[in-house]
Amino acid sequence: MRLLFFGSPAVAVPFLEACVSAGHEVAAVVCQPDKPSGRGLELKAPAVKDAALRLGLRVLQPEKPSAASAELAALGADLAVVVAYGRLLKADVLAGTRLGFMNVHFSLLPKYRGAAPVQWSLIRGERETGVTLFWIGEGMDTGPVQRMARCPVAADDDARTLFPRLVELGVGELRAALGDLSAGRVVREPQAGEPSLAPKLDAEQARISFDMSASDIHNRVRGLAAGPGAWFELEAAGRPMRVKLIRTAPGDPAASGPAGRILVVEPDGAVLVQCGSGSLRVREVQPEGKKKLPAADFMNGLRLKAGQVLQGAASGPSAPLSA
């Protein structure tokens, strides 16, 4: 088939490569414009652009997709594949192919519609997620489904471990879908079930407080592990300091006491902290402007001991995030 490919970040690159290796003709690759990056603010190309040029493919980078709608329609593509493109596609663009626009989404739709489905599935403590290939329409992630595949979520999974498995699963599903569509097997099954939202998360939303439950904090650490990272604020040397929680584990669910109290500094470098309900084993942290280090080393550097309460630890939101 003759394809268009819409995508921008590195997560989309394996899908572009799959389209090419499966023998389909990619008429054009559409990604976001180059953006300033780093201290020198030099323009940096999206990862998909770099991959497309390496593969010898035509690249388009319109500020708004509608600006290229006529050019894209003139390419006469059968199908557009969309993976993490990051721009709204309007009706004039969506009308530009024979079959339509098929999006690869990293959740079991209609659950977790939005920009951060993997993060939210972990924050909510899901034990199963997956990949949905659906047809883009006017609504946000509401279109009918071509294919869907499920993926278990392990108790120790975080965004860094779950993303690669979902990408591998999604690439396999995309290959299968392209084979089905080439053979004329077009499926447009309406989404079924209770919808939920997965909006993009920013650094302020990543703030935690120890008056939350230990399970809620741990799940937020898991969900935000690939960015922006869950953090709390600690009073140190008379000023507030942001501290990211890099690795955590559940402690005793029945533990109770003042939120933020250091219960035990363990020999393996972990620190057990009392939460609003239950305790949390903090294994690794990253103080603002510093490298990652074992939680015990961080506590020792601040002369914090068992029985003390982390000053400022109970500040910030005390309720779970709402989508």
WOGI-V365727 format. One record per residue. N is the residue number from 0. RES is the residue in one letter. OMEGA is omega in degrees with one decimal (NA if undefined). BURIAL is + if it has 9 or more other C-alpha atoms within 8 Angstrom, else -. D_FIRST is the distance of its C-alpha to the first C-alpha in Angstrom with 1 decimal. Layout:
n=N res=RES omega=OMEGA burial=BURIAL d_first=D_FIRST
n=N res=RES omega=OMEGA burial=BURIAL d_first=D_FIRST
This chain:
n=0 res=M omega=176.6 burial=- d_first=0.0
n=1 res=R omega=-170.2 burial=+ d_first=3.8
n=2 res=L omega=159.3 burial=+ d_first=6.2
n=3 res=L omega=176.8 burial=+ d_first=9.9
n=4 res=F omega=178.2 burial=+ d_first=12.2
n=5 res=F omega=177.8 burial=+ d_first=15.7
n=6 res=G omega=-177.9 burial=+ d_first=18.4
n=7 res=S omega=-171.7 burial=+ d_first=21.8
n=8 res=P omega=-176.0 burial=+ d_first=24.0
n=9 res=A omega=-178.3 burial=- d_first=23.9
n=10 res=V omega=-178.2 burial=- d_first=22.9
n=11 res=A omega=-174.2 burial=+ d_first=19.3
n=12 res=V omega=179.5 burial=+ d_first=19.0
n=13 res=P omega=179.6 burial=+ d_first=18.2
n=14 res=F omega=174.9 burial=+ d_first=15.2
n=15 res=L omega=-180.0 burial=+ d_first=13.8
n=16 res=E omega=178.7 burial=- d_first=14.8
n=17 res=A omega=178.1 burial=+ d_first=13.1
n=18 res=C omega=-178.2 burial=+ d_first=9.6
n=19 res=V omega=-176.1 burial=+ d_first=10.5
n=20 res=S omega=177.7 burial=- d_first=12.5
n=21 res=A omega=174.6 burial=- d_first=10.0
n=22 res=G omega=178.8 burial=- d_first=8.3
n=23 res=H omega=179.1 burial=+ d_first=5.2
n=24 res=E omega=177.2 burial=+ d_first=6.2
n=25 res=V omega=-174.5 burial=+ d_first=8.4
n=26 res=A omega=179.1 burial=+ d_first=9.9
n=27 res=A omega=175.1 burial=+ d_first=12.9
n=28 res=V omega=-178.6 burial=+ d_first=14.7
n=29 res=V omega=177.8 burial=+ d_first=17.3
n=30 res=C omega=-179.6 burial=+ d_first=20.4
n=31 res=Q omega=179.0 burial=+ d_first=24.1
n=32 res=P omega=173.1 burial=+ d_first=26.6
n=33 res=D omega=-177.6 burial=- d_first=28.7
n=34 res=K omega=175.4 burial=- d_first=31.7
n=35 res=P omega=-177.5 burial=- d_first=35.3
n=36 res=S omega=176.0 burial=+ d_first=36.1
n=37 res=G omega=-177.5 burial=- d_first=39.1
n=38 res=R omega=179.9 burial=- d_first=42.7
n=39 res=G omega=-179.5 burial=- d_first=42.0
n=40 res=L omega=175.4 burial=- d_first=39.3
n=41 res=E omega=-179.3 burial=+ d_first=37.1
n=42 res=L omega=179.4 burial=- d_first=33.6
n=43 res=K omega=-178.4 burial=- d_first=31.1
n=44 res=A omega=172.3 burial=+ d_first=27.4
n=45 res=P omega=-178.9 burial=+ d_first=25.2
n=46 res=A omega=179.9 burial=+ d_first=24.0
n=47 res=V omega=177.2 burial=+ d_first=20.3
n=48 res=K omega=178.9 burial=+ d_first=21.2
n=49 res=D omega=179.8 burial=+ d_first=23.0
n=50 res=A omega=-179.0 burial=+ d_first=20.1
n=51 res=A omega=178.9 burial=+ d_first=17.7
n=52 res=L omega=176.8 burial=+ d_first=20.3
n=53 res=R omega=-179.9 burial=- d_first=20.9
n=54 res=L omega=178.6 burial=- d_first=17.3
n=55 res=G omega=-176.8 burial=- d_first=17.6
n=56 res=L omega=176.9 burial=+ d_first=15.3
n=57 res=R omega=-177.8 burial=+ d_first=16.4
n=58 res=V omega=173.6 burial=+ d_first=18.4
n=59 res=L omega=-178.8 burial=- d_first=19.7
n=60 res=Q omega=-179.7 burial=- d_first=22.7
n=61 res=P omega=173.5 burial=+ d_first=24.0
n=62 res=E omega=175.5 burial=- d_first=27.1
n=63 res=K omega=-178.3 burial=- d_first=25.8
n=64 res=P omega=-178.7 burial=+ d_first=22.1
n=65 res=S omega=178.8 burial=+ d_first=23.4
n=66 res=A omega=-179.4 burial=- d_first=24.6
n=67 res=A omega=-173.5 burial=+ d_first=21.1
n=68 res=S omega=-179.1 burial=+ d_first=19.8
n=69 res=A omega=179.5 burial=- d_first=20.1
n=70 res=E omega=179.9 burial=- d_first=18.6
n=71 res=L omega=179.1 burial=+ d_first=15.5
n=72 res=A omega=-179.1 burial=+ d_first=15.2
n=73 res=A omega=179.8 burial=- d_first=15.7
n=74 res=L omega=174.5 burial=- d_first=12.5
n=75 res=G omega=-178.1 burial=+ d_first=10.7
n=76 res=A omega=174.8 burial=+ d_first=7.9
n=77 res=D omega=-170.2 burial=+ d_first=6.3
n=78 res=L omega=169.2 burial=+ d_first=7.6
n=79 res=A omega=175.9 burial=+ d_first=10.3
n=80 res=V omega=-176.6 burial=+ d_first=11.5
n=81 res=V omega=177.9 burial=+ d_first=15.3
n=82 res=V omega=175.4 burial=+ d_first=17.8
n=83 res=A omega=179.4 burial=+ d_first=21.4
n=84 res=Y omega=175.4 burial=+ d_first=20.8
n=85 res=G omega=176.4 burial=- d_first=24.3
n=86 res=R omega=177.2 burial=- d_first=24.3
n=87 res=L omega=178.4 burial=- d_first=24.5
n=88 res=L omega=-176.7 burial=- d_first=21.6
n=89 res=K omega=-171.8 burial=+ d_first=23.2
n=90 res=A omega=-178.2 burial=- d_first=22.2
n=91 res=D omega=177.0 burial=- d_first=21.6
n=92 res=V omega=-176.8 burial=+ d_first=18.8
n=93 res=L omega=-180.0 burial=+ d_first=17.4
n=94 res=A omega=-169.5 burial=+ d_first=17.2
n=95 res=G omega=177.5 burial=+ d_first=14.8
n=96 res=T omega=-176.1 burial=+ d_first=11.4
n=97 res=R omega=-174.9 burial=+ d_first=10.6
n=98 res=L omega=-178.5 burial=- d_first=10.7
n=99 res=G omega=-178.2 burial=+ d_first=12.7
n=100 res=F omega=-179.0 burial=+ d_first=13.5
n=101 res=M omega=-176.5 burial=+ d_first=13.6
n=102 res=N omega=172.9 burial=+ d_first=16.5
n=103 res=V omega=-175.0 burial=+ d_first=17.7
n=104 res=H omega=-172.7 burial=+ d_first=21.5
n=105 res=F omega=169.7 burial=+ d_first=24.2
n=106 res=S omega=176.8 burial=+ d_first=26.4
n=107 res=L omega=-177.6 burial=+ d_first=26.7
n=108 res=L omega=15.8 burial=+ d_first=26.3
n=109 res=P omega=177.2 burial=+ d_first=28.4
n=110 res=K omega=174.0 burial=+ d_first=30.5
n=111 res=Y omega=170.4 burial=+ d_first=30.4
n=112 res=R omega=178.5 burial=+ d_first=28.5
n=113 res=G omega=-168.9 burial=+ d_first=28.6
n=114 res=A omega=-173.1 burial=- d_first=28.3
n=115 res=A omega=-175.2 burial=+ d_first=30.2
n=116 res=P omega=-179.2 burial=+ d_first=29.3
n=117 res=V omega=179.9 burial=+ d_first=30.1
n=118 res=Q omega=-176.2 burial=+ d_first=33.4
n=119 res=W omega=178.6 burial=+ d_first=34.5
n=120 res=S omega=177.2 burial=+ d_first=33.8
n=121 res=L omega=178.2 burial=+ d_first=36.1
n=122 res=I omega=-179.7 burial=+ d_first=38.7
n=123 res=R omega=175.9 burial=- d_first=38.9
n=124 res=G omega=-179.8 burial=- d_first=39.5
n=125 res=E omega=175.9 burial=+ d_first=36.6
n=126 res=R omega=177.9 burial=- d_first=36.5
n=127 res=E omega=172.5 burial=- d_first=32.9
n=128 res=T omega=-179.6 burial=+ d_first=29.7
n=129 res=G omega=-178.3 burial=+ d_first=26.0
n=130 res=V omega=177.2 burial=+ d_first=22.5
n=131 res=T omega=171.4 burial=+ d_first=20.9
n=132 res=L omega=-174.4 burial=+ d_first=17.3
n=133 res=F omega=-178.8 burial=+ d_first=18.0
n=134 res=W omega=-177.0 burial=+ d_first=16.9
n=135 res=I omega=174.6 burial=+ d_first=18.7
n=136 res=G omega=-176.8 burial=+ d_first=21.4
n=137 res=E omega=-177.7 burial=- d_first=24.7
n=138 res=G omega=179.0 burial=- d_first=26.5
n=139 res=M omega=176.4 burial=- d_first=26.4
n=140 res=D omega=-175.6 burial=+ d_first=24.3
n=141 res=T omega=-171.8 burial=+ d_first=25.2
n=142 res=G omega=-178.4 burial=+ d_first=22.0
n=143 res=P omega=-170.4 burial=+ d_first=21.0
n=144 res=V omega=171.2 burial=+ d_first=19.7
n=145 res=Q omega=179.5 burial=+ d_first=16.6
n=146 res=R omega=176.8 burial=+ d_first=18.1
n=147 res=M omega=177.4 burial=+ d_first=21.3
n=148 res=A omega=-175.3 burial=+ d_first=23.1
n=149 res=R omega=-178.9 burial=+ d_first=26.7
n=150 res=C omega=177.1 burial=+ d_first=28.6
n=151 res=P omega=176.2 burial=- d_first=32.4
n=152 res=V omega=-179.7 burial=+ d_first=34.2
n=153 res=A omega=-178.2 burial=- d_first=37.2
n=154 res=A omega=-179.4 burial=- d_first=40.5
n=155 res=D omega=176.3 burial=- d_first=40.4
n=156 res=D omega=165.4 burial=+ d_first=36.8
n=157 res=D omega=-175.7 burial=+ d_first=36.4
n=158 res=A omega=-178.5 burial=+ d_first=33.5
n=159 res=R omega=-179.9 burial=+ d_first=33.4
n=160 res=T omega=-176.1 burial=- d_first=33.0
n=161 res=L omega=-178.2 burial=+ d_first=30.8
n=162 res=F omega=-177.3 burial=+ d_first=28.1
n=163 res=P omega=179.0 burial=- d_first=26.9
n=164 res=R omega=178.6 burial=- d_first=26.8
n=165 res=L omega=176.9 burial=+ d_first=24.8
n=166 res=V omega=179.2 burial=+ d_first=22.3
n=167 res=E omega=177.7 burial=- d_first=22.1
n=168 res=L omega=-178.3 burial=+ d_first=21.7
n=169 res=G omega=178.3 burial=+ d_first=19.1
n=170 res=V omega=177.1 burial=+ d_first=16.9
n=171 res=G omega=178.4 burial=- d_first=17.2
n=172 res=E omega=177.6 burial=+ d_first=16.4
n=173 res=L omega=177.4 burial=+ d_first=13.2
n=174 res=R omega=179.9 burial=+ d_first=12.1
n=175 res=A omega=-179.8 burial=- d_first=13.3
n=176 res=A omega=178.6 burial=+ d_first=11.8
n=177 res=L omega=175.6 burial=- d_first=8.2
n=178 res=G omega=178.6 burial=- d_first=9.4
n=179 res=D omega=-177.2 burial=+ d_first=11.1
n=180 res=L omega=176.5 burial=+ d_first=8.6
n=181 res=S omega=179.9 burial=- d_first=6.4
n=182 res=A omega=177.9 burial=- d_first=10.1
n=183 res=G omega=-179.4 burial=- d_first=11.0
n=184 res=R omega=179.2 burial=- d_first=13.3
n=185 res=V omega=179.6 burial=- d_first=13.5
n=186 res=V omega=176.2 burial=- d_first=16.8
n=187 res=R omega=-177.0 burial=+ d_first=18.8
n=188 res=E omega=179.3 burial=- d_first=22.0
n=189 res=P omega=176.0 burial=- d_first=24.7
n=190 res=Q omega=-178.0 burial=+ d_first=26.1
n=191 res=A omega=178.0 burial=- d_first=29.4
n=192 res=G omega=-178.0 burial=- d_first=32.4
n=193 res=E omega=-179.7 burial=- d_first=34.5
n=194 res=P omega=172.0 burial=+ d_first=32.7
n=195 res=S omega=-173.5 burial=+ d_first=33.9
n=196 res=L omega=179.5 burial=+ d_first=33.2
n=197 res=A omega=-178.0 burial=+ d_first=32.4
n=198 res=P omega=177.8 burial=+ d_first=33.3
n=199 res=K omega=-178.1 burial=- d_first=33.3
n=200 res=L omega=177.0 burial=- d_first=36.5
n=201 res=D omega=-174.4 burial=- d_first=38.8
n=202 res=A omega=-178.8 burial=+ d_first=41.7
n=203 res=E omega=177.5 burial=- d_first=44.3
n=204 res=Q omega=-179.6 burial=- d_first=42.6
n=205 res=A omega=-178.8 burial=+ d_first=42.6
n=206 res=R omega=177.4 burial=+ d_first=46.4
n=207 res=I omega=170.9 burial=+ d_first=48.2
n=208 res=S omega=-175.8 burial=+ d_first=51.8
n=209 res=F omega=171.8 burial=+ d_first=53.7
n=210 res=D omega=167.9 burial=+ d_first=54.9
n=211 res=M omega=176.2 burial=+ d_first=51.5
n=212 res=S omega=179.6 burial=+ d_first=51.2
n=213 res=A omega=-179.2 burial=+ d_first=50.4
n=214 res=S omega=178.3 burial=+ d_first=47.3
n=215 res=D omega=179.0 burial=+ d_first=45.9
n=216 res=I omega=-178.8 burial=+ d_first=46.6
n=217 res=H omega=179.7 burial=+ d_first=45.0
n=218 res=N omega=177.9 burial=+ d_first=41.8
n=219 res=R omega=174.9 burial=+ d_first=41.6
n=220 res=V omega=178.9 burial=+ d_first=42.1
n=221 res=R omega=-175.4 burial=+ d_first=39.2
n=222 res=G omega=-175.2 burial=+ d_first=36.9
n=223 res=L omega=-174.2 burial=+ d_first=37.7
n=224 res=A omega=179.8 burial=+ d_first=37.9
n=225 res=A omega=179.6 burial=- d_first=34.8
n=226 res=G omega=3.7 burial=- d_first=36.3
n=227 res=P omega=-179.8 burial=+ d_first=38.4
n=228 res=G omega=178.0 burial=+ d_first=40.8
n=229 res=A omega=-176.8 burial=+ d_first=43.5
n=230 res=W omega=171.5 burial=+ d_first=46.9
n=231 res=F omega=-178.8 burial=+ d_first=50.4
n=232 res=E omega=-177.8 burial=+ d_first=53.3
n=233 res=L omega=175.9 burial=+ d_first=56.4
n=234 res=E omega=-178.0 burial=+ d_first=59.7
n=235 res=A omega=-180.0 burial=- d_first=60.6
n=236 res=A omega=175.9 burial=- d_first=63.4
n=237 res=G omega=179.0 burial=- d_first=63.9
n=238 res=R omega=178.9 burial=- d_first=60.4
n=239 res=P omega=178.8 burial=+ d_first=57.2
n=240 res=M omega=173.7 burial=+ d_first=54.6
n=241 res=R omega=178.8 burial=+ d_first=51.0
n=242 res=V omega=177.6 burial=+ d_first=50.2
n=243 res=K omega=172.5 burial=+ d_first=46.7
n=244 res=L omega=-175.1 burial=+ d_first=46.5
n=245 res=I omega=179.0 burial=+ d_first=44.3
n=246 res=R omega=178.2 burial=+ d_first=44.9
n=247 res=T omega=174.6 burial=+ d_first=46.8
n=248 res=A omega=178.3 burial=+ d_first=47.6
n=249 res=P omega=174.0 burial=+ d_first=49.4
n=250 res=G omega=179.9 burial=+ d_first=53.1
n=251 res=D omega=-177.8 burial=- d_first=55.6
n=252 res=P omega=-178.2 burial=+ d_first=54.4
n=253 res=A omega=-177.8 burial=- d_first=58.1
n=254 res=A omega=178.7 burial=+ d_first=59.3
n=255 res=S omega=-178.7 burial=+ d_first=61.0
n=256 res=G omega=-179.4 burial=- d_first=62.8
n=257 res=P omega=-179.8 burial=+ d_first=62.4
n=258 res=A omega=179.2 burial=+ d_first=58.8
n=259 res=G omega=-179.6 burial=+ d_first=58.1
n=260 res=R omega=175.1 burial=+ d_first=61.0
n=261 res=I omega=-176.7 burial=+ d_first=60.5
n=262 res=L omega=-176.9 burial=+ d_first=61.4
n=263 res=V omega=167.1 burial=- d_first=61.1
n=264 res=V omega=-169.3 burial=+ d_first=60.1
n=265 res=E omega=-177.9 burial=+ d_first=58.9
n=266 res=P omega=-178.2 burial=- d_first=59.5
n=267 res=D omega=177.8 burial=- d_first=55.7
n=268 res=G omega=178.1 burial=+ d_first=55.3
n=269 res=A omega=178.7 burial=+ d_first=54.0
n=270 res=V omega=179.0 burial=+ d_first=55.9
n=271 res=L omega=-175.4 burial=+ d_first=56.3
n=272 res=V omega=176.2 burial=+ d_first=56.4
n=273 res=Q omega=177.9 burial=+ d_first=57.6
n=274 res=C omega=179.7 burial=+ d_first=55.2
n=275 res=G omega=168.8 burial=+ d_first=55.8
n=276 res=S omega=-177.4 burial=+ d_first=55.3
n=277 res=G omega=178.0 burial=+ d_first=55.0
n=278 res=S omega=-176.0 burial=+ d_first=54.9
n=279 res=L omega=175.7 burial=+ d_first=52.1
n=280 res=R omega=-179.8 burial=+ d_first=52.0
n=281 res=V omega=-174.8 burial=+ d_first=51.0
n=282 res=R omega=-174.4 burial=+ d_first=50.0
n=283 res=E omega=179.8 burial=+ d_first=48.6
n=284 res=V omega=174.3 burial=+ d_first=48.9
n=285 res=Q omega=176.9 burial=+ d_first=48.2
n=286 res=P omega=-179.7 burial=+ d_first=50.9
n=287 res=E omega=177.3 burial=- d_first=50.0
n=288 res=G omega=-177.2 burial=- d_first=49.7
n=289 res=K omega=177.4 burial=- d_first=50.3
n=290 res=K omega=176.1 burial=- d_first=48.5
n=291 res=K omega=178.1 burial=+ d_first=47.7
n=292 res=L omega=176.8 burial=+ d_first=50.6
n=293 res=P omega=-176.5 burial=+ d_first=52.1
n=294 res=A omega=-179.1 burial=+ d_first=53.4
n=295 res=A omega=178.6 burial=+ d_first=56.9
n=296 res=D omega=178.4 burial=+ d_first=57.1
n=297 res=F omega=180.0 burial=+ d_first=56.2
n=298 res=M omega=179.8 burial=+ d_first=58.8
n=299 res=N omega=179.5 burial=+ d_first=61.4
n=300 res=G omega=178.6 burial=- d_first=60.8
n=301 res=L omega=-179.3 burial=- d_first=61.7
n=302 res=R omega=177.4 burial=- d_first=64.6
n=303 res=L omega=-176.6 burial=- d_first=63.2
n=304 res=K omega=176.1 burial=+ d_first=64.6
n=305 res=A omega=-178.5 burial=+ d_first=64.3
n=306 res=G omega=178.1 burial=- d_first=65.9
n=307 res=Q omega=177.8 burial=- d_first=64.9
n=308 res=V omega=179.2 burial=+ d_first=62.5
n=309 res=L omega=-178.1 burial=+ d_first=59.7
n=310 res=Q omega=-179.3 burial=- d_first=60.9
n=311 res=G omega=-174.6 burial=+ d_first=58.3
n=312 res=A omega=-178.4 burial=+ d_first=56.2
n=313 res=A omega=177.4 burial=+ d_first=56.5
n=314 res=S omega=180.0 burial=+ d_first=55.4
n=315 res=G omega=-175.2 burial=- d_first=52.1
n=316 res=P omega=178.6 burial=- d_first=50.3
n=317 res=S omega=179.7 burial=+ d_first=51.8
n=318 res=A omega=177.8 burial=- d_first=49.2
n=319 res=P omega=176.3 burial=- d_first=45.7
n=320 res=L omega=174.6 burial=- d_first=42.9
n=321 res=S omega=-178.2 burial=- d_first=41.7
n=322 res=A omega=NA burial=- d_first=38.2
